[in-house]
Amino acid sequence: MNYTRILTIAGSDSGGGAGIQADLKTFAAHGCYGMSVITALTAQNTVGVTAIHDVPSDFVAAQLDAVLTDIGVDAVKIGMLSTPAVIETVAERLRHYRVGNIVLDPVMVATSGDRLLRDDAIDVLRTTLLPLATIITPNLPEAEVLLERSIGSSAELEKAANDLLALGASSAIVKGGHFDDQHSDDALAYPGGFAWIKAERISTRNTHGTGCTLSSAIAAGLGSGLELVDAVTQAKQYITGAIAAGKHYNLGQGHGPVCHHYRIKS
């Protein structure tokens, strides 16, 4: 018997709602074996981020070598990479081991509004990691930073997804959750096609870690052998269900987490 092996390369959220904690919960909810390479430690809760401690790039490389020389991976989710040196190290190691099924979530700003990616790291991410990605999963503000323009409509969201392919990504889903309407539709562009991944908006303040969770669910689907559109569709269904299941919970004083384990709760 073999596990489906999914690796998260991301920051640690001490509050447990986002980052590697959300990723590992999502992998487990999909029946996968989760592993982690920690790129940064954050002092974080539902209200905000109070401190960030970046992990040295040589130790990030050591973690990657430890996992990839022994256990191996079926898919990788990449989240918070706050320094150029760490971005370059991750890209170099992934190329060295010829890793496929790479889901890049370009984490730039936390749900609370705190910046998680330094300005000098954005260009490095564009040029080194984006071309390696099987799929990139920015939200609307992140897509605006990557494309250096504003996005204000569904038509512009669709164009943004296609333009990210022109930057080098194999496919891109631009999330529409920041629009203020009754829908939370995402624009998916991939070679030879485009699709809207649709869902109704759920009214709740418990949205901490939604981006991490969606990208991790996509990685779990790809690692399990699903085709891209199917992996994205099931991931959207999962995160929508997790938001709905967690919308009435009270945890902390700010943006609470989603309910990652709703499918296996008794």
C-alpha positions in Angstrom: 0.0 0.0 0.0 1.2 3.5 -0.8 0.3 6.9 0.6 -0.5 9.9 -1.6 2.4 12.1 -0.5 1.7 15.9 -0.4 4.3 18.4 0.7 3.6 21.9 1.9 6.4 24.5 1.7 5.0 27.4 3.7 5.0 29.4 6.9 3.8 28.3 10.3 0.7 30.0 11.7 0.8 29.8 15.5 -3.0 30.3 15.5 -3.5 27.2 13.5 -5.9 28.6 10.9 -3.6 29.1 7.9 -0.1 28.2 6.7 1.2 24.7 7.2 -1.3 24.0 9.9 -4.2 24.5 7.5 -2.4 22.7 4.8 -1.8 19.6 6.9 -5.4 19.5 8.0 -6.5 19.7 4.4 -4.2 16.9 3.3 -5.5 14.7 6.1 -9.1 15.5 5.2 -8.3 14.2 1.7 -6.8 11.0 3.0 -3.2 12.1 2.0 0.1 11.9 3.9 1.2 15.4 4.6 4.8 16.7 5.0 6.1 20.2 5.7 9.0 22.4 4.9 8.7 25.5 7.1 9.9 28.7 5.5 8.9 31.2 8.3 7.5 31.3 11.8 4.7 33.7 12.3 3.3 34.9 15.6 -0.3 35.0 14.4 -3.8 34.7 15.6 -7.3 35.5 14.3 -6.7 39.2 14.7 -3.3 39.6 13.0 0.4 38.9 12.6 2.6 40.4 15.3 6.0 39.0 14.3 7.7 37.0 11.5 10.9 35.0 11.8 12.3 33.9 8.5 13.9 30.5 8.3 17.4 30.7 6.7 17.5 29.5 3.1 20.1 26.8 3.8 17.8 25.2 6.4 14.9 25.4 4.0 17.1 23.5 1.5 18.0 20.9 4.2 14.3 20.3 4.9 13.6 19.8 1.2 16.6 17.5 0.8 15.4 15.4 3.8 12.0 14.9 2.4 12.8 14.5 -1.3 15.7 12.1 -1.0 13.8 9.7 1.1 10.0 9.9 1.1 9.4 11.7 -2.2 6.2 13.6 -3.2 3.2 13.3 -5.5 2.4 17.0 -5.3 3.7 20.1 -3.7 1.8 23.2 -2.4 3.9 26.3 -2.0 2.7 29.1 0.3 4.5 31.8 2.2 8.0 32.5 0.9 8.9 35.9 2.3 12.5 36.5 1.1 14.2 36.3 -2.3 16.8 33.8 -1.0 14.2 31.4 0.2 12.3 31.7 -3.1 15.4 31.0 -5.1 16.3 28.0 -2.9 12.9 26.5 -3.3 12.9 26.9 -7.0 16.4 25.4 -7.3 15.6 22.4 -5.2 12.4 21.7 -7.0 14.2 21.8 -10.4 17.0 19.6 -9.0 14.6 16.9 -8.0 12.3 17.3 -11.0 9.2 17.8 -8.9 5.9 18.0 -10.7 2.3 18.9 -9.7 3.4 22.2 -8.1 0.6 24.4 -6.7 1.8 27.9 -6.1 -0.2 30.1 -3.7 1.6 33.5 -3.9 0.8 34.5 -0.3 1.4 38.2 0.0 -1.2 39.5 2.5 -2.9 37.7 5.5 -6.7 37.8 5.9 -6.0 40.4 8.6 -4.3 42.7 6.1 -0.7 42.1 7.3 2.0 41.9 4.6 3.6 38.4 4.3 5.8 38.9 1.2 8.5 41.5 1.0 8.5 43.8 -2.0 11.9 42.7 -3.1 10.7 39.1 -3.3 7.9 39.7 -5.8 10.0 39.9 -8.9 12.0 36.8 -7.9 8.8 34.9 -7.4 7.6 35.9 -10.9 10.8 34.9 -12.6 11.9 31.7 -10.7 8.8 30.0 -9.3 5.9 31.0 -11.4 7.3 29.2 -14.5 7.6 26.0 -12.5 4.0 26.0 -11.3 1.4 23.5 -12.6 -1.1 26.1 -11.3 -0.9 29.4 -9.5 -3.8 30.4 -7.2 -3.7 34.1 -6.4 -6.6 36.0 -4.9 -7.7 39.3 -6.5 -5.2 41.6 -4.7 -2.3 39.1 -5.3 -3.2 38.9 -9.0 -3.2 42.7 -9.2 0.4 42.8 -7.7 1.6 40.1 -10.1 0.1 41.8 -13.2 0.7 45.4 -11.9 -2.8 46.5 -12.7 -6.2 46.7 -11.0 -9.0 44.2 -11.5 -12.5 45.4 -11.1 -14.9 43.1 -12.9 -15.5 39.5 -13.9 -14.3 40.2 -17.4 -11.0 41.6 -16.0 -10.8 38.5 -13.7 -11.0 36.2 -16.7 -8.4 38.2 -18.5 -6.1 38.2 -15.5 -6.2 34.4 -15.3 -5.2 34.2 -19.0 -2.5 36.8 -18.6 -0.9 34.9 -15.8 -0.4 32.1 -18.3 1.5 34.5 -20.5 3.9 35.2 -17.5 4.8 31.5 -17.6 2.4 29.6 -15.4 1.0 26.4 -16.9 -2.5 27.3 -15.5 -4.0 29.9 -13.2 -7.0 30.3 -11.0 -7.8 33.9 -9.9 -10.1 33.8 -6.9 -13.1 36.2 -6.9 -13.8 36.1 -3.2 -12.8 39.8 -2.8 -15.7 41.0 -5.0 -18.7 42.3 -3.1 -21.6 40.3 -4.6 -23.6 37.1 -3.8 -21.2 34.9 -5.8 -17.6 33.7 -5.0 -16.6 32.6 -8.5 -13.0 31.9 -9.5 -11.5 32.2 -13.0 -9.5 29.2 -14.2 -7.3 29.4 -17.3 -5.4 26.4 -18.6 -3.8 25.4 -21.9 -6.5 25.4 -24.5 -9.4 26.3 -22.2 -11.1 28.5 -19.6 -13.7 27.7 -16.9 -15.6 29.5 -14.2 -15.4 27.6 -10.9 -18.6 28.8 -9.2 -20.0 28.9 -5.7 -22.4 31.0 -3.7 -20.9 33.5 -1.2 -21.2 32.4 2.4 -21.7 35.2 4.9 -19.2 34.7 7.8 -16.2 36.3 9.4 -14.5 32.9 9.6 -12.4 33.1 6.4 -8.8 32.8 7.9 -6.8 30.4 5.8 -9.2 29.9 2.9 -6.5 30.5 0.3 -4.1 28.1 1.9 -6.9 25.5 2.2 -8.0 25.8 -1.5 -4.5 25.5 -2.8 -3.8 22.5 -0.6 -6.9 20.8 -1.7 -5.9 21.3 -5.3 -2.5 19.7 -4.5 -4.2 16.8 -2.8 -6.3 16.2 -5.9 -3.4 16.5 -8.4 -1.3 14.1 -6.2 -4.2 11.7 -6.1 -4.3 11.5 -9.9 -7.1 13.9 -10.8 -6.9 16.0 -14.0 -6.4 19.7 -13.4 -10.0 20.9 -13.9 -11.3 18.0 -11.7 -8.8 18.8 -9.0 -9.7 22.5 -8.9 -13.5 21.7 -9.0 -13.3 19.3 -6.0 -11.1 21.7 -4.1 -13.6 24.5 -4.6 -16.4 22.2 -3.4 -14.2 21.3 -0.3 -13.4 24.9 0.7 -17.0 26.0 0.2 -18.2 23.1 2.5 -15.5 24.0 5.0 -16.5 27.6 5.1 -20.2 26.7 5.5 -19.5 24.1 8.2 -17.4 26.6 10.2 -19.4 29.8 9.7 -21.1 29.8 13.1 -18.1 28.8 15.3 -16.6 31.3 17.6 -12.8 31.2 17.9 -10.8 34.2 18.7 -11.7 37.9 18.3 -11.1 38.3 14.5 -11.3 36.1 11.4 -11.8 32.6 12.6 -10.8 29.4 10.7 -12.8 27.2 8.4 -13.8 23.7 9.5 -11.3 21.5 7.8 -12.6 18.2 9.1 -16.3 18.7 8.4 -16.5 15.6 6.1 -15.3 13.3 8.9 -17.1 14.8 11.8 -19.7 12.5 13.5 
